[in-house]
Amino acid sequence: MKSILISDIENSVGFEISSEIKESILKERLTYSELEGEDLEKYILEYLKVLDEDLSVSGEHRRNDWESGWGENLKLFLETKDEKTLIPKYHGKSNIARLNGRIIRTYDQQFDFKLHSFIVDSVIRKHAPNFKRICEFGCGTGYHLFRMSKYFPDKNFVGLDWSRSSQRLISEAATGANLKVSARNFDYFNPDESFDINGDLILTVASLEQIGDKHKPFVDYLISKKPGLCIHFEPISEVFDKESNLLDHLTSKYFNKRNYLKGFLTRLKELESENKIQILETRRLNYGSKFIEGHTLIIWKPI
């Protein structure tokens, strides 16, 4: 049995994390064991079978699915007023996860959510002090923003999503907790040019994954609106070693099957070569859920 260590998080993000997050890691004591032998073979066999199945495909046609999904979280929050109902239901679905290139079995129902939060919070806490406003696009329930607003009560936070349920949920939760988090409707496929983000910190967390290769309108919007910094935690297949690493190869096939974000990093590199943006960091974070390593860190800014 192993535990998530402070060094695991710091090795993932590449810098020393805050004392508050260190304390949370020690308090949670997230334990796991690595899959080996027959258990690992069973996992690989299950993965191959999943790749032969018909899987739901991301894209604009799933708008109603996300409206319904965030609507369920809204219903639970209105009934309970419990902040835990903001955690998306795709967290905690399996006790199998990924860490440092290995498949692991976890022993906390919210292991993936807690590990994910440690890493996202570490990166945002490093950069947020330089900005007055933080805007998360594709924010869903706004659960990242609510955590961040407690760290930075003096800053303004905006959650943007194409789901109307998202806006109502954020408004209800922010009012009840007296937090400076507001909500606005936004569609990646048809960006709202009236929303000004000049000088703001921009964040996306596993939301661009839903637009496949249709990222040009949003990237063009960001470049034209001149935010101060853009931070993405998204599935980026360009960082995988598909030719010699089995898990990377399978994950890339899974990304393609689900129509997850395609060509995003490649496009950013093209824009950098055209002197339109500057890529400050591309970092593989080496953790993920049962079938995907879904969060590569990309940080860039318009020139």
RAGI-V893484 format. One line per field, one symbol per residue. ss: DSSP state (@ for helix, = for strand, . for the rest). burial: # if it has 24 or more other C-alpha atoms within 12 Angstrom, else .. A space follows every 50 residues. Layout:
ss: ???
burial: ???
//
This chain:
ss: .==..@@@@@@@@.....@@@@@@@@@@..====..@@@@@@@@@@@@@@ @........@@@@@@@@@@@@@@@@@@@@@..@@@@.........====. .=====....@@@@@@@@@@@@@@@@@@....=====.....@@@@@@@@ @....======..@@@@@@@@@@@@@@...=====..@@@.......... =====..@@@@....@@@@@@@@@@...======..@@@......@@@@@ @@@@@@@@.....@@@@@@@@@@...========..==.......===== ==.
burial: ..####.###.##...#...##.##....######.......##..#... .......###..#..##.######.##.....#.#####.#...#####. ########.###################..###################. ##..####################....###########.##....#### ################.#######################......#### ###############.##........###.#################### ##.
//
